[in-house]
Amino acid sequence: MTIQENIAAFIQKSEALAVELETELCRRPAVSPDSGGEGELDKCVFLEEWLRSHGINALERFDAPDERAKGGVRPSLIATIAGRAAPGAGRLWIISHLDVVPPGELSLWENDPWTAKVVEGGVRADGSPLGPRITGRGTEDNQQGLVSSVLAALALLHEGEAPAMTVKLLFAADEENGSRYGVHWLLENHRDLFQQNDMALIPDGGDRKGESIEVAEKNLIWARFATSGVQTHGSRPDLGANAHLAAADLAVRLHYGLGEKFGARDPLFEPDRSTFEPTKKEVNVPNINTIPGEDVFYMDMRVLPRYPVKDVLAEADRIKAEVESLYGVKVRYDLPQSSESVSTSPGAPLVRLVSSAVRKVYGVTTRPVGIGGGTVGAPLRNVGIDSAVWCRIEDTAHQPNEYALIGNILGDAQVMALLMTEGAS
């Protein structure tokens, strides 16, 4: 057998190891303080000890300060597997994240969300059969990618095979809430970790067949609009300025006006246009017969990369001024999140390497895509590091009864092992 066949065989025999690691990770909720949790410390400490016990010893931890979190830190962990390439050559990063979202409504879960369970049989909503899977919060998002990357590294170590390029496994904090304490913090405070000729695979998005390689993301704007008017009795609107009415009109004008102004189409993305959606609404007055003087709503805007954020905000300012004048109110807004992203070329060496590995393991022909959601690929691309988001997933992230197919964990590990052994050549 060839070395690659031996590596594949090791991975295929590692189901019990995958279940063990998934189970232990699931037992340690890593929910952000932004969502009422304690952060990633317990999970990170466990993972570091587990990796050392299995022979991965080149480990570095980077703690972003956050007084709200357990231990006052949001830790990220990097494991290094030294490669055959000369010093200064680019490295292959595989980046997964430690944090998970809360379980949501517990009554919708068939089992305790923090106790992983292996399930056999069953069918999908479309009637197609399901293979063996492991359920629990975080099992797919993002522990599937994390476990796959670890299995790939362990397979190379077991066979005594050094990767073609040095491999960096990054287990990052805070991805679910924008990576302020994760990849963004690392880039701002430890920029020397990353080289310009590095490349990054991010196993945090994909499709059921593994056909999609994400190379581009829409620009992201989350906006909070606060409208101030004059509160009054419901029978005397003439004495007040209805903040709720003005805010409702503003939301509609932004939705349609921005959509028309920035109306280009791009088939790389689905949907193929920019979107401007009113979402969250804060409580105003508690009773029906009072016209509110204060009102707050939020918008989630996903904008094609061709449109700079500043241009979108300039048009939002123009629309806001119209509403202020019409209703006699004042509107202010802030941006809980705002980001722009360049794209990775569909012909980049990384994309070709991933496409080749997916074809060899799964027999699937891939295609480049863009997405509206945000990943850690965006900040890396913005500093010149080619990044591709790929994995083979069921897309149960953030849902009750989240699960990962064990076959996907093992298959994706084989894809990652090929990336490690073949390198960028």
Sequence and secondary structure as in RCSB ss.txt:
>XXXX:A:sequence
MTIQENIAAFIQKSEALAVELETELCRRPAVSPDSGGEGELDKCVFLEEWLRSHGINALERFDAPDERAKGGVRP
SLIATIAGRAAPGAGRLWIISHLDVVPPGELSLWENDPWTAKVVEGGVRADGSPLGPRITGRGTEDNQQGLVSSV
LAALALLHEGEAPAMTVKLLFAADEENGSRYGVHWLLENHRDLFQQNDMALIPDGGDRKGESIEVAEKNLIWARF
ATSGVQTHGSRPDLGANAHLAAADLAVRLHYGLGEKFGARDPLFEPDRSTFEPTKKEVNVPNINTIPGEDVFYMD
MRVLPRYPVKDVLAEADRIKAEVESLYGVKVRYDLPQSSESVSTSPGAPLVRLVSSAVRKVYGVTTRPVGIGGGT
VGAPLRNVGIDSAVWCRIEDTAHQPNEYALIGNILGDAQVMALLMTEGAS
>XXXX:A:secstr
  HHHHHHHHHHT HHHHHHHHHHHHTS  B GGGTS  SHHHHHHHHHHHHHTT   EEEEEEE TTSGGGEEE
EEEEEE  SS TTS  EEEEEE  B     GGG SS TTS EEE   B TTS B   EEESTTTTTTHHHHHHHH
HHHHHHHHHT   SS EEEEEES GGGTSTTTHHHHHHH GGG  TT EEEE S  BSSS EEEEEE EEEEEEE
EEE B EETT GGGSB HHHHHHHHHHHHHHHHHHHT  B TTBSSSB EEEEEEE    SSTTEE SEEEEEEE
EEE TTS HHHHHHHHHHHHHHHHHHHT EEEEEEEEEE      TTSHHHHHHHHHHHHHH    EEEEESS  
THHHHHHTT EEEE  B    TTSTT EEEHHHHHHHHHHHHHHHHHTT 
